[in-house]
Amino acid sequence: MNIYSIARNQLTQLVRDKVVASLGLLILLLLGVSIITGISYYSEMSEQHHQAEELARIQWEKQGDKNPHSAAHYGTFAFKPVTVLSVFEPGVDRYTGVSIFLEGHRQNFAAYSLAEDKDSSRRFAELTPAFIFAYLFPLFIILAGYRSITAEKESGMYRFLKSQGVSTGQLIAGKTFGLWAVILLIYIPFLLIGLIFLIITGAIVDSLAGFLFMGFVWLLYFGVVAHITITVSALAKSSGSSMVVLLSLWILSTLLVPRFITNVASGVHPVPNTSEFYQAVRTDLLEGIDGHNPYSEHSVAFRDSVLAAHGVDDVADLPFNFRGMMLQEGEEFEKRIYDHHFAKIDEIHRAQNRLFSISSFLSPTIAARMSSMAVAGTDMHAFNHFSAEAEAYRIELVRELNMDLKINAVGDRAAGYTAGADFFAQNIAFTYERPESVFVSSTQLMPLFISLLWFVASILILAVAARKKEEV
């Protein structure tokens, strides 16, 4: 009996096993429901995003005649678009907020996270392909493979196969290929459905590479689980002990280690709360120009330097509106302060992310999830990129407003100067596009590298198990 025959026999047994077949069909059903739910979520969120962007722009252009700096305080919104691949891997999107309010003198955190909407988003967040692949599919693999070798020993077939010249290595290889065949019977339909979805949404060109790469990441993860399952089955003395060991490993990898690392990361690298953050910002803002307080020490010093540079004694004699200039100077100072403090938050997040990346050595589940989120554009790196783009837009928009005030509110037009709809319609609009290259930092590459290491290591321990049993 060769490896192919063993694999075919293993596949036949698993397909005929009512429990395995029923669970396989259940996994397929859950995947189908999760994709349908995800498509509904994507369509709804995309439509809401489009409507919100249009409404925000209309409100900005139709805000009425007012002082440009008053318009800066009126503000507008930046909305984070939902990605097509979030149907398969929502990542941290439901926790990070969907919009940022953009206003003068202040950087704001993203608000209105989907996690707050328990009716519509929680169902999507709890049942997604990523959730099924990370937690439920490994259980199916374990159930399908935990008896692969032990059942042969318990039935006496193992000795018979040995007497027919079948080596332990051949038996393990055949059982492994048979288990892989069952995995692919479920996984390939999912890939085909995903490809159809990308074609229907017109995202096949932009998202195909990411989708296939995500599929490759999950295959690595399934391979690790399958190889460890066969290894334990080969080394265990009974099917019962094999199941106990494999379930213990599943609990450690998918539940305990991720929760433990989350608690450690929060304890070692705590994120300051919102009140602490803004209190620190307010303290530093006292050290520079306040665009709304012309009598502060720093504002007076700036005014005197501008007057001296232009050889005049009064701001009214300047060839531009001094208030617009001071507001912009204050805005640039405030940006430096906010950037400094937001950089501290980003560094804390990066430190937490590095800890999670390193912890991937302890759990292939963490490595697969982090790699999958990076490819889908639903990790913290992608969210931080959106936040940075929104902030760059805010600064440019406020600069346009202050420059209009500086240039046009001069002389007789200074008192009561207002800008109208034509001016606001010409202001830049916010459009966000994801970066073409997803993996742009070592912290994102590390989980993928560790996933590959897990896969290679699982093959090596399978080979070691085969050799050990051969020697017995």
KEDO-587371 format. One record per residue (C-alpha): residue number from 1; residue in one letter; x, y, z. Coordinates in nm, 2 decimals. Layout:
N
<drense NUM; "a"; <X; Y; Z>>
...
This chain:
472
<drense 1; "m"; <0.00; 0.00; 0.00>>
<drense 2; "n"; <0.16; 0.33; -0.11>>
<drense 3; "i"; <0.11; 0.68; 0.03>>
<drense 4; "y"; <-0.16; 0.76; -0.23>>
<drense 5; "s"; <-0.37; 0.46; -0.13>>
<drense 6; "i"; <-0.34; 0.55; 0.24>>
<drense 7; "a"; <-0.44; 0.91; 0.17>>
<drense 8; "r"; <-0.74; 0.80; -0.05>>
<drense 9; "n"; <-0.85; 0.55; 0.22>>
<drense 10; "q"; <-0.82; 0.82; 0.49>>
<drense 11; "l"; <-1.03; 1.07; 0.28>>
<drense 12; "t"; <-1.29; 0.80; 0.21>>
<drense 13; "q"; <-1.32; 0.72; 0.58>>
<drense 14; "l"; <-1.35; 1.09; 0.68>>
<drense 15; "v"; <-1.62; 1.16; 0.42>>
<drense 16; "r"; <-1.82; 0.85; 0.53>>
<drense 17; "d"; <-1.78; 0.95; 0.90>>
<drense 18; "k"; <-2.12; 1.10; 0.98>>
<drense 19; "v"; <-1.98; 1.33; 1.25>>
<drense 20; "v"; <-1.70; 1.46; 1.05>>
<drense 21; "a"; <-1.92; 1.50; 0.74>>
<drense 22; "s"; <-2.19; 1.68; 0.94>>
<drense 23; "l"; <-1.94; 1.92; 1.10>>
<drense 24; "g"; <-1.78; 1.98; 0.76>>
<drense 25; "l"; <-2.11; 2.08; 0.62>>
<drense 26; "l"; <-2.18; 2.29; 0.93>>
<drense 27; "i"; <-1.85; 2.48; 0.87>>
<drense 28; "l"; <-1.94; 2.54; 0.51>>
<drense 29; "l"; <-2.28; 2.66; 0.61>>
<drense 30; "l"; <-2.13; 2.90; 0.87>>
<drense 31; "l"; <-1.88; 3.03; 0.61>>
<drense 32; "g"; <-2.17; 3.09; 0.37>>
<drense 33; "v"; <-2.37; 3.27; 0.63>>
<drense 34; "s"; <-2.07; 3.48; 0.74>>
<drense 35; "i"; <-1.99; 3.58; 0.38>>
<drense 36; "i"; <-2.36; 3.67; 0.31>>
<drense 37; "t"; <-2.37; 3.87; 0.63>>
<drense 38; "g"; <-2.03; 4.03; 0.55>>
<drense 39; "i"; <-2.15; 4.13; 0.20>>
<drense 40; "s"; <-2.46; 4.29; 0.35>>
<drense 41; "y"; <-2.24; 4.47; 0.60>>
<drense 42; "y"; <-2.00; 4.59; 0.33>>
<drense 43; "s"; <-2.28; 4.71; 0.11>>
<drense 44; "e"; <-2.46; 4.89; 0.39>>
<drense 45; "m"; <-2.14; 5.05; 0.52>>
<drense 46; "s"; <-2.02; 5.15; 0.18>>
<drense 47; "e"; <-2.35; 5.32; 0.11>>
<drense 48; "q"; <-2.35; 5.50; 0.45>>
<drense 49; "h"; <-1.99; 5.61; 0.39>>
<drense 50; "h"; <-2.08; 5.76; 0.05>>
<drense 51; "q"; <-2.39; 5.93; 0.19>>
<drense 52; "a"; <-2.20; 6.07; 0.49>>
<drense 53; "e"; <-1.92; 6.20; 0.27>>
<drense 54; "e"; <-2.16; 6.38; 0.04>>
<drense 55; "l"; <-2.36; 6.52; 0.33>>
<drense 56; "a"; <-2.05; 6.65; 0.51>>
<drense 57; "r"; <-1.93; 6.82; 0.19>>
<drense 58; "i"; <-2.28; 6.98; 0.12>>
<drense 59; "q"; <-2.29; 7.10; 0.48>>
<drense 60; "w"; <-1.95; 7.25; 0.44>>
<drense 61; "e"; <-2.02; 7.43; 0.12>>
<drense 62; "k"; <-2.37; 7.55; 0.23>>
<drense 63; "q"; <-2.27; 7.67; 0.58>>
<drense 64; "g"; <-2.35; 8.03; 0.48>>
<drense 65; "d"; <-2.15; 8.35; 0.48>>
<drense 66; "k"; <-1.91; 8.36; 0.78>>
<drense 67; "n"; <-1.56; 8.45; 0.89>>
<drense 68; "p"; <-1.32; 8.18; 0.75>>
<drense 69; "h"; <-1.19; 8.11; 1.10>>
<drense 70; "s"; <-1.54; 8.06; 1.23>>
<drense 71; "a"; <-1.58; 7.80; 0.95>>
<drense 72; "a"; <-1.27; 7.63; 1.09>>
<drense 73; "h"; <-1.45; 7.59; 1.42>>
<drense 74; "y"; <-1.77; 7.48; 1.24>>
<drense 75; "g"; <-1.55; 7.19; 1.11>>
<drense 76; "t"; <-1.62; 6.89; 0.89>>
<drense 77; "f"; <-1.57; 6.51; 0.90>>
<drense 78; "a"; <-1.34; 6.25; 0.76>>
<drense 79; "f"; <-1.49; 5.91; 0.72>>
<drense 80; "k"; <-1.28; 5.59; 0.70>>
<drense 81; "p"; <-1.40; 5.38; 0.40>>
<drense 82; "v"; <-1.47; 5.01; 0.46>>
<drense 83; "t"; <-1.24; 4.78; 0.26>>
<drense 84; "v"; <-1.37; 4.49; 0.05>>
<drense 85; "l"; <-1.15; 4.25; 0.23>>
<drense 86; "s"; <-1.30; 4.35; 0.57>>
<drense 87; "v"; <-1.59; 4.11; 0.46>>
<drense 88; "f"; <-1.34; 3.83; 0.54>>
<drense 89; "e"; <-1.13; 3.99; 0.81>>
<drense 90; "p"; <-1.28; 4.29; 0.99>>
<drense 91; "g"; <-0.98; 4.32; 1.22>>
<drense 92; "v"; <-1.00; 4.62; 1.46>>
<drense 93; "d"; <-1.23; 4.82; 1.24>>
<drense 94; "r"; <-1.53; 4.78; 1.47>>
<drense 95; "y"; <-1.33; 4.92; 1.77>>
<drense 96; "t"; <-1.14; 5.22; 1.61>>
<drense 97; "g"; <-1.42; 5.45; 1.50>>
<drense 98; "v"; <-1.55; 5.54; 1.16>>
<drense 99; "s"; <-1.51; 5.92; 1.16>>
<drense 100; "i"; <-1.29; 6.20; 1.28>>
<drense 101; "f"; <-1.42; 6.55; 1.34>>
<drense 102; "l"; <-1.19; 6.80; 1.19>>
<drense 103; "e"; <-1.18; 7.15; 1.34>>
<drense 104; "g"; <-0.94; 7.43; 1.40>>
<drense 105; "h"; <-0.69; 7.42; 1.69>>
<drense 106; "r"; <-0.76; 7.06; 1.79>>
<drense 107; "q"; <-0.69; 6.71; 1.68>>
<drense 108; "n"; <-0.96; 6.47; 1.77>>
<drense 109; "f"; <-0.97; 6.09; 1.82>>
<drense 110; "a"; <-1.19; 5.88; 1.59>>
<drense 111; "a"; <-1.54; 5.83; 1.72>>
<drense 112; "y"; <-1.85; 5.62; 1.67>>
<drense 113; "s"; <-1.70; 5.27; 1.66>>
<drense 114; "l"; <-1.91; 4.99; 1.52>>
<drense 115; "a"; <-1.89; 4.80; 1.85>>
<drense 116; "e"; <-2.13; 5.05; 1.99>>
<drense 117; "d"; <-2.39; 4.94; 1.74>>
<drense 118; "k"; <-2.48; 4.61; 1.90>>
<drense 119; "d"; <-2.78; 4.54; 1.68>>
<drense 120; "s"; <-2.61; 4.54; 1.34>>
<drense 121; "s"; <-2.24; 4.51; 1.38>>
<drense 122; "r"; <-2.20; 4.26; 1.66>>
<drense 123; "r"; <-2.35; 3.98; 1.46>>
<drense 124; "f"; <-2.10; 4.06; 1.18>>
<drense 125; "a"; <-1.81; 4.09; 1.41>>
<drense 126; "e"; <-1.88; 3.76; 1.59>>
<drense 127; "l"; <-1.93; 3.55; 1.28>>
<drense 128; "t"; <-1.68; 3.62; 1.01>>
<drense 129; "p"; <-1.46; 3.39; 0.80>>
<drense 130; "a"; <-1.16; 3.51; 1.00>>
<drense 131; "f"; <-1.34; 3.41; 1.33>>
<drense 132; "i"; <-1.44; 3.07; 1.18>>
<drense 133; "f"; <-1.09; 3.00; 1.05>>
<drense 134; "a"; <-0.91; 3.11; 1.36>>
<drense 135; "y"; <-1.13; 2.93; 1.62>>
<drense 136; "l"; <-1.38; 2.68; 1.47>>
<drense 137; "f"; <-1.19; 2.53; 1.17>>
<drense 138; "p"; <-0.90; 2.41; 1.39>>
<drense 139; "l"; <-1.15; 2.22; 1.60>>
<drense 140; "f"; <-1.28; 2.06; 1.29>>
<drense 141; "i"; <-0.93; 1.96; 1.18>>
<drense 142; "i"; <-0.86; 1.82; 1.53>>
<drense 143; "l"; <-1.18; 1.61; 1.52>>
<drense 144; "a"; <-1.11; 1.48; 1.18>>
<drense 145; "g"; <-0.75; 1.39; 1.25>>
<drense 146; "y"; <-0.70; 1.30; 1.61>>
<drense 147; "r"; <-0.77; 0.93; 1.55>>
<drense 148; "s"; <-0.58; 0.91; 1.23>>
<drense 149; "i"; <-0.30; 0.69; 1.37>>
<drense 150; "t"; <-0.44; 0.59; 1.71>>
<drense 151; "a"; <-0.74; 0.42; 1.55>>
<drense 152; "e"; <-0.51; 0.21; 1.34>>
<drense 153; "k"; <-0.32; 0.10; 1.65>>
<drense 154; "e"; <-0.63; 0.03; 1.85>>
<drense 155; "s"; <-0.79; -0.18; 1.58>>
<drense 156; "g"; <-0.47; -0.38; 1.51>>
<drense 157; "m"; <-0.45; -0.25; 1.16>>
<drense 158; "y"; <-0.12; -0.08; 1.24>>
<drense 159; "r"; <0.06; -0.41; 1.29>>
<drense 160; "f"; <-0.10; -0.55; 0.98>>
<drense 161; "l"; <0.02; -0.25; 0.77>>
<drense 162; "k"; <0.37; -0.29; 0.91>>
<drense 163; "s"; <0.37; -0.66; 0.82>>
<drense 164; "q"; <0.28; -0.56; 0.46>>
<drense 165; "g"; <0.59; -0.34; 0.44>>
<drense 166; "v"; <0.42; 0.00; 0.51>>
<drense 167; "s"; <0.66; 0.22; 0.70>>
<drense 168; "t"; <0.55; 0.46; 0.97>>
<drense 169; "g"; <0.67; 0.74; 0.75>>
<drense 170; "q"; <0.44; 0.63; 0.47>>
<drense 171; "l"; <0.15; 0.59; 0.70>>
<drense 172; "i"; <0.19; 0.94; 0.85>>
<drense 173; "a"; <0.24; 1.09; 0.51>>
<drense 174; "g"; <-0.07; 0.93; 0.37>>
<drense 175; "k"; <-0.28; 1.03; 0.67>>
<drense 176; "t"; <-0.15; 1.38; 0.64>>
<drense 177; "f"; <-0.24; 1.41; 0.27>>
<drense 178; "g"; <-0.58; 1.26; 0.35>>
<drense 179; "l"; <-0.65; 1.53; 0.61>>
<drense 180; "w"; <-0.53; 1.80; 0.38>>
<drense 181; "a"; <-0.77; 1.67; 0.12>>
<drense 182; "v"; <-1.06; 1.72; 0.36>>
<drense 183; "i"; <-0.94; 2.07; 0.45>>
<drense 184; "l"; <-0.93; 2.16; 0.08>>
<drense 185; "l"; <-1.28; 2.02; 0.02>>
<drense 186; "i"; <-1.41; 2.29; 0.25>>
<drense 187; "y"; <-1.16; 2.57; 0.18>>
<drense 188; "i"; <-1.17; 2.57; -0.20>>
<drense 189; "p"; <-1.54; 2.65; -0.22>>
<drense 190; "f"; <-1.48; 2.94; 0.02>>
<drense 191; "l"; <-1.21; 3.07; -0.21>>
<drense 192; "l"; <-1.44; 3.04; -0.51>>
<drense 193; "i"; <-1.72; 3.23; -0.33>>
<drense 194; "g"; <-1.47; 3.50; -0.23>>
<drense 195; "l"; <-1.35; 3.54; -0.59>>
<drense 196; "i"; <-1.71; 3.56; -0.71>>
<drense 197; "f"; <-1.77; 3.84; -0.46>>
<drense 198; "l"; <-1.47; 4.03; -0.57>>
<drense 199; "i"; <-1.58; 4.00; -0.93>>
<drense 200; "i"; <-1.93; 4.12; -0.85>>
<drense 201; "t"; <-1.81; 4.42; -0.65>>
<drense 202; "g"; <-1.56; 4.52; -0.92>>
<drense 203; "a"; <-1.27; 4.48; -0.67>>
<drense 204; "i"; <-1.10; 4.19; -0.84>>
<drense 205; "v"; <-0.82; 4.41; -0.97>>
<drense 206; "d"; <-0.74; 4.60; -0.65>>
<drense 207; "s"; <-0.81; 4.32; -0.40>>
<drense 208; "l"; <-0.73; 3.99; -0.57>>
<drense 209; "a"; <-0.36; 3.99; -0.46>>
<drense 210; "g"; <-0.46; 4.06; -0.10>>
<drense 211; "f"; <-0.74; 3.80; -0.10>>
<drense 212; "l"; <-0.51; 3.53; -0.24>>
<drense 213; "f"; <-0.24; 3.63; 0.01>>
<drense 214; "m"; <-0.49; 3.61; 0.29>>
<drense 215; "g"; <-0.59; 3.27; 0.17>>
<drense 216; "f"; <-0.22; 3.16; 0.17>>
<drense 217; "v"; <-0.19; 3.28; 0.53>>
<drense 218; "w"; <-0.49; 3.08; 0.65>>
<drense 219; "l"; <-0.36; 2.77; 0.46>>
<drense 220; "l"; <-0.03; 2.80; 0.65>>
<drense 221; "y"; <-0.23; 2.81; 0.97>>
<drense 222; "f"; <-0.44; 2.51; 0.88>>
<drense 223; "g"; <-0.13; 2.32; 0.78>>
<drense 224; "v"; <0.02; 2.38; 1.13>>
<drense 225; "v"; <-0.29; 2.25; 1.30>>
<drense 226; "a"; <-0.31; 1.95; 1.06>>
<drense 227; "h"; <0.05; 1.85; 1.10>>
<drense 228; "i"; <0.04; 1.89; 1.48>>
<drense 229; "t"; <-0.28; 1.68; 1.49>>
<drense 230; "i"; <-0.12; 1.39; 1.30>>
<drense 231; "t"; <0.19; 1.42; 1.51>>
<drense 232; "v"; <0.00; 1.39; 1.84>>
<drense 233; "s"; <-0.21; 1.11; 1.70>>
<drense 234; "a"; <0.11; 0.93; 1.60>>
<drense 235; "l"; <0.27; 0.97; 1.94>>
<drense 236; "a"; <-0.04; 0.92; 2.16>>
<drense 237; "k"; <-0.11; 0.59; 2.32>>
<drense 238; "s"; <-0.49; 0.62; 2.27>>
<drense 239; "s"; <-0.74; 0.83; 2.09>>
<drense 240; "g"; <-0.87; 0.97; 2.42>>
<drense 241; "s"; <-0.53; 1.10; 2.52>>
<drense 242; "s"; <-0.47; 1.24; 2.17>>
<drense 243; "m"; <-0.80; 1.44; 2.19>>
<drense 244; "v"; <-0.71; 1.57; 2.53>>
<drense 245; "v"; <-0.37; 1.69; 2.42>>
<drense 246; "l"; <-0.50; 1.85; 2.10>>
<drense 247; "l"; <-0.79; 2.03; 2.28>>
<drense 248; "s"; <-0.54; 2.16; 2.54>>
<drense 249; "l"; <-0.32; 2.30; 2.26>>
<drense 250; "w"; <-0.62; 2.45; 2.10>>
<drense 251; "i"; <-0.73; 2.63; 2.42>>
<drense 252; "l"; <-0.38; 2.75; 2.48>>
<drense 253; "s"; <-0.32; 2.88; 2.12>>
<drense 254; "t"; <-0.66; 3.04; 2.05>>
<drense 255; "l"; <-0.79; 3.15; 2.40>>
<drense 256; "l"; <-0.54; 3.16; 2.68>>
<drense 257; "v"; <-0.22; 3.30; 2.51>>
<drense 258; "p"; <-0.40; 3.58; 2.32>>
<drense 259; "r"; <-0.59; 3.69; 2.63>>
<drense 260; "f"; <-0.27; 3.67; 2.84>>
<drense 261; "i"; <-0.07; 3.87; 2.59>>
<drense 262; "t"; <-0.35; 4.13; 2.57>>
<drense 263; "n"; <-0.34; 4.18; 2.95>>
<drense 264; "v"; <0.04; 4.19; 2.95>>
<drense 265; "a"; <0.04; 4.45; 2.67>>
<drense 266; "s"; <-0.21; 4.67; 2.85>>
<drense 267; "g"; <-0.02; 4.65; 3.17>>
<drense 268; "v"; <0.33; 4.70; 3.03>>
<drense 269; "h"; <0.23; 4.96; 2.77>>
<drense 270; "p"; <-0.08; 5.14; 2.91>>
<drense 271; "v"; <-0.26; 5.39; 2.69>>
<drense 272; "p"; <-0.34; 5.71; 2.88>>
<drense 273; "n"; <-0.71; 5.79; 2.90>>
<drense 274; "t"; <-0.86; 6.08; 2.71>>
<drense 275; "s"; <-0.87; 6.33; 3.00>>
<drense 276; "e"; <-0.51; 6.26; 3.08>>
<drense 277; "f"; <-0.41; 6.31; 2.72>>
<drense 278; "y"; <-0.59; 6.64; 2.67>>
<drense 279; "q"; <-0.46; 6.77; 3.01>>
<drense 280; "a"; <-0.11; 6.71; 2.90>>
<drense 281; "v"; <-0.18; 6.88; 2.56>>
<drense 282; "r"; <-0.33; 7.19; 2.74>>
<drense 283; "t"; <-0.03; 7.22; 2.96>>
<drense 284; "d"; <0.21; 7.23; 2.66>>
<drense 285; "l"; <-0.01; 7.47; 2.47>>
<drense 286; "l"; <0.05; 7.73; 2.73>>
<drense 287; "e"; <0.41; 7.75; 2.61>>
<drense 288; "g"; <0.33; 7.89; 2.27>>
<drense 289; "i"; <0.11; 8.12; 2.07>>
<drense 290; "d"; <-0.26; 8.12; 2.14>>
<drense 291; "g"; <-0.43; 8.24; 1.82>>
<drense 292; "h"; <-0.74; 8.35; 2.03>>
<drense 293; "n"; <-0.54; 8.54; 2.29>>
<drense 294; "p"; <-0.34; 8.83; 2.14>>
<drense 295; "y"; <-0.24; 8.95; 2.49>>
<drense 296; "s"; <-0.05; 8.63; 2.60>>
<drense 297; "e"; <0.33; 8.66; 2.64>>
<drense 298; "h"; <0.40; 8.45; 2.33>>
<drense 299; "s"; <0.14; 8.62; 2.11>>
<drense 300; "v"; <0.27; 8.97; 2.20>>
<drense 301; "a"; <0.63; 8.86; 2.13>>
<drense 302; "f"; <0.52; 8.73; 1.79>>
<drense 303; "r"; <0.33; 9.05; 1.71>>
<drense 304; "d"; <0.62; 9.26; 1.80>>
<drense 305; "s"; <0.85; 9.06; 1.57>>
<drense 306; "v"; <0.61; 9.09; 1.28>>
<drense 307; "l"; <0.58; 9.46; 1.33>>
<drense 308; "a"; <0.95; 9.51; 1.35>>
<drense 309; "a"; <1.00; 9.30; 1.03>>
<drense 310; "h"; <0.77; 9.52; 0.84>>
<drense 311; "g"; <0.88; 9.85; 0.99>>
<drense 312; "v"; <0.54; 9.95; 1.13>>
<drense 313; "d"; <0.40; 10.03; 1.47>>
<drense 314; "d"; <0.05; 9.90; 1.45>>
<drense 315; "v"; <-0.10; 9.58; 1.30>>
<drense 316; "a"; <-0.35; 9.80; 1.11>>
<drense 317; "d"; <-0.06; 9.93; 0.90>>
<drense 318; "l"; <0.04; 9.58; 0.79>>
<drense 319; "p"; <-0.03; 9.49; 0.42>>
<drense 320; "f"; <-0.22; 9.18; 0.54>>
<drense 321; "n"; <-0.46; 9.08; 0.82>>
<drense 322; "f"; <-0.24; 9.01; 1.12>>
<drense 323; "r"; <-0.51; 8.80; 1.29>>
<drense 324; "g"; <-0.52; 8.56; 1.00>>
<drense 325; "m"; <-0.14; 8.53; 1.02>>
<drense 326; "m"; <-0.14; 8.48; 1.40>>
<drense 327; "l"; <-0.42; 8.22; 1.38>>
<drense 328; "q"; <-0.21; 8.02; 1.13>>
<drense 329; "e"; <0.10; 8.06; 1.34>>
<drense 330; "g"; <-0.09; 7.94; 1.64>>
<drense 331; "e"; <-0.23; 7.65; 1.44>>
<drense 332; "e"; <0.11; 7.54; 1.34>>
<drense 333; "f"; <0.24; 7.55; 1.69>>
<drense 334; "e"; <-0.06; 7.36; 1.82>>
<drense 335; "k"; <-0.01; 7.10; 1.55>>
<drense 336; "r"; <0.35; 7.04; 1.67>>
<drense 337; "i"; <0.21; 6.99; 2.03>>
<drense 338; "y"; <-0.06; 6.75; 1.92>>
<drense 339; "d"; <0.18; 6.56; 1.69>>
<drense 340; "h"; <0.41; 6.52; 1.98>>
<drense 341; "h"; <0.15; 6.37; 2.21>>
<drense 342; "f"; <-0.02; 6.16; 1.94>>
<drense 343; "a"; <0.32; 6.03; 1.85>>
<drense 344; "k"; <0.35; 5.90; 2.21>>
<drense 345; "i"; <0.01; 5.72; 2.17>>
<drense 346; "d"; <0.13; 5.57; 1.84>>
<drense 347; "e"; <0.45; 5.45; 2.00>>
<drense 348; "i"; <0.25; 5.28; 2.27>>
<drense 349; "h"; <0.04; 5.11; 2.01>>
<drense 350; "r"; <0.36; 5.01; 1.82>>
<drense 351; "a"; <0.51; 4.87; 2.14>>
<drense 352; "q"; <0.19; 4.67; 2.21>>
<drense 353; "n"; <0.20; 4.55; 1.85>>
<drense 354; "r"; <0.56; 4.44; 1.87>>
<drense 355; "l"; <0.47; 4.24; 2.18>>
<drense 356; "f"; <0.19; 4.07; 2.00>>
<drense 357; "s"; <0.42; 4.00; 1.71>>
<drense 358; "i"; <0.68; 3.84; 1.93>>
<drense 359; "s"; <0.40; 3.64; 2.11>>
<drense 360; "s"; <0.33; 3.48; 1.77>>
<drense 361; "f"; <0.61; 3.24; 1.86>>
<drense 362; "l"; <0.37; 3.11; 2.13>>
<drense 363; "s"; <0.06; 3.09; 1.92>>
<drense 364; "p"; <0.01; 3.03; 1.55>>
<drense 365; "t"; <-0.34; 3.18; 1.59>>
<drense 366; "i"; <-0.19; 3.52; 1.67>>
<drense 367; "a"; <0.05; 3.51; 1.38>>
<drense 368; "a"; <-0.23; 3.42; 1.14>>
<drense 369; "r"; <-0.47; 3.68; 1.27>>
<drense 370; "m"; <-0.21; 3.96; 1.26>>
<drense 371; "s"; <-0.10; 3.87; 0.90>>
<drense 372; "s"; <-0.46; 3.85; 0.79>>
<drense 373; "m"; <-0.55; 4.19; 0.93>>
<drense 374; "a"; <-0.25; 4.35; 0.77>>
<drense 375; "v"; <-0.34; 4.21; 0.43>>
<drense 376; "a"; <-0.70; 4.32; 0.47>>
<drense 377; "g"; <-0.61; 4.67; 0.58>>
<drense 378; "t"; <-0.80; 4.63; 0.90>>
<drense 379; "d"; <-0.52; 4.65; 1.15>>
<drense 380; "m"; <-0.39; 4.94; 1.36>>
<drense 381; "h"; <-0.13; 5.03; 1.10>>
<drense 382; "a"; <-0.40; 5.09; 0.84>>
<drense 383; "f"; <-0.61; 5.29; 1.09>>
<drense 384; "n"; <-0.32; 5.51; 1.18>>
<drense 385; "h"; <-0.25; 5.58; 0.81>>
<drense 386; "f"; <-0.61; 5.70; 0.77>>
<drense 387; "s"; <-0.58; 5.92; 1.08>>
<drense 388; "a"; <-0.26; 6.07; 0.95>>
<drense 389; "e"; <-0.42; 6.15; 0.62>>
<drense 390; "a"; <-0.72; 6.30; 0.79>>
<drense 391; "e"; <-0.49; 6.52; 1.00>>
<drense 392; "a"; <-0.29; 6.63; 0.70>>
<drense 393; "y"; <-0.62; 6.73; 0.53>>
<drense 394; "r"; <-0.73; 6.92; 0.84>>
<drense 395; "i"; <-0.41; 7.13; 0.85>>
<drense 396; "e"; <-0.43; 7.21; 0.48>>
<drense 397; "l"; <-0.80; 7.31; 0.51>>
<drense 398; "v"; <-0.74; 7.53; 0.81>>
<drense 399; "r"; <-0.44; 7.69; 0.63>>
<drense 400; "e"; <-0.67; 7.77; 0.33>>
<drense 401; "l"; <-0.91; 7.94; 0.57>>
<drense 402; "n"; <-0.65; 8.14; 0.76>>
<drense 403; "m"; <-0.47; 8.25; 0.44>>
<drense 404; "d"; <-0.80; 8.38; 0.30>>
<drense 405; "l"; <-0.85; 8.58; 0.62>>
<drense 406; "k"; <-0.49; 8.70; 0.61>>
<drense 407; "i"; <-0.50; 8.81; 0.24>>
<drense 408; "n"; <-0.85; 8.94; 0.19>>
<drense 409; "a"; <-0.96; 9.08; 0.53>>
<drense 410; "v"; <-0.74; 9.39; 0.48>>
<drense 411; "g"; <-0.82; 9.76; 0.52>>
<drense 412; "d"; <-1.19; 9.85; 0.50>>
<drense 413; "r"; <-1.28; 9.48; 0.46>>
<drense 414; "a"; <-1.12; 9.38; 0.78>>
<drense 415; "a"; <-1.42; 9.45; 1.00>>
<drense 416; "g"; <-1.69; 9.19; 0.96>>
<drense 417; "y"; <-1.51; 9.01; 0.68>>
<drense 418; "t"; <-1.69; 8.69; 0.57>>
<drense 419; "a"; <-1.64; 8.43; 0.30>>
<drense 420; "g"; <-1.93; 8.29; 0.10>>
<drense 421; "a"; <-2.04; 7.97; -0.07>>
<drense 422; "d"; <-1.81; 8.02; -0.37>>
<drense 423; "f"; <-1.50; 8.02; -0.14>>
<drense 424; "f"; <-1.61; 7.72; 0.06>>
<drense 425; "a"; <-1.69; 7.52; -0.26>>
<drense 426; "q"; <-1.33; 7.58; -0.37>>
<drense 427; "n"; <-1.18; 7.44; -0.05>>
<drense 428; "i"; <-1.01; 7.10; -0.08>>
<drense 429; "a"; <-1.22; 6.79; -0.02>>
<drense 430; "f"; <-1.10; 6.49; 0.17>>
<drense 431; "t"; <-1.05; 6.17; -0.03>>
<drense 432; "y"; <-0.87; 5.87; 0.13>>
<drense 433; "e"; <-0.70; 5.59; -0.06>>
<drense 434; "r"; <-0.53; 5.30; 0.10>>
<drense 435; "p"; <-0.16; 5.26; 0.04>>
<drense 436; "e"; <-0.08; 5.02; -0.24>>
<drense 437; "s"; <0.18; 4.84; -0.03>>
<drense 438; "v"; <0.02; 4.68; 0.28>>
<drense 439; "f"; <0.33; 4.54; 0.45>>
<drense 440; "v"; <0.54; 4.85; 0.51>>
<drense 441; "s"; <0.70; 4.79; 0.85>>
<drense 442; "s"; <0.89; 4.51; 1.02>>
<drense 443; "t"; <0.62; 4.47; 1.28>>
<drense 444; "q"; <0.38; 4.36; 1.01>>
<drense 445; "l"; <0.62; 4.13; 0.84>>
<drense 446; "m"; <0.72; 3.95; 1.16>>
<drense 447; "p"; <0.38; 3.76; 1.20>>
<drense 448; "l"; <0.40; 3.64; 0.85>>
<drense 449; "f"; <0.76; 3.52; 0.89>>
<drense 450; "i"; <0.66; 3.35; 1.22>>
<drense 451; "s"; <0.36; 3.18; 1.04>>
<drense 452; "l"; <0.61; 3.04; 0.79>>
<drense 453; "l"; <0.83; 2.92; 1.08>>
<drense 454; "w"; <0.53; 2.75; 1.24>>
<drense 455; "f"; <0.45; 2.57; 0.92>>
<drense 456; "v"; <0.81; 2.45; 0.86>>
<drense 457; "a"; <0.84; 2.35; 1.23>>
<drense 458; "s"; <0.52; 2.15; 1.21>>
<drense 459; "i"; <0.65; 1.96; 0.91>>
<drense 460; "l"; <0.98; 1.89; 1.10>>
<drense 461; "i"; <0.81; 1.76; 1.41>>
<drense 462; "l"; <0.59; 1.54; 1.18>>
<drense 463; "a"; <0.91; 1.40; 1.03>>
<drense 464; "v"; <1.06; 1.35; 1.37>>
<drense 465; "a"; <0.75; 1.16; 1.49>>
<drense 466; "a"; <0.77; 0.94; 1.18>>
<drense 467; "r"; <1.13; 0.86; 1.24>>
<drense 468; "k"; <1.08; 0.79; 1.61>>
<drense 469; "k"; <0.80; 0.55; 1.55>>
<drense 470; "e"; <1.01; 0.38; 1.28>>
<drense 471; "e"; <1.27; 0.31; 1.54>>
<drense 472; "v"; <1.03; 0.15; 1.78>>
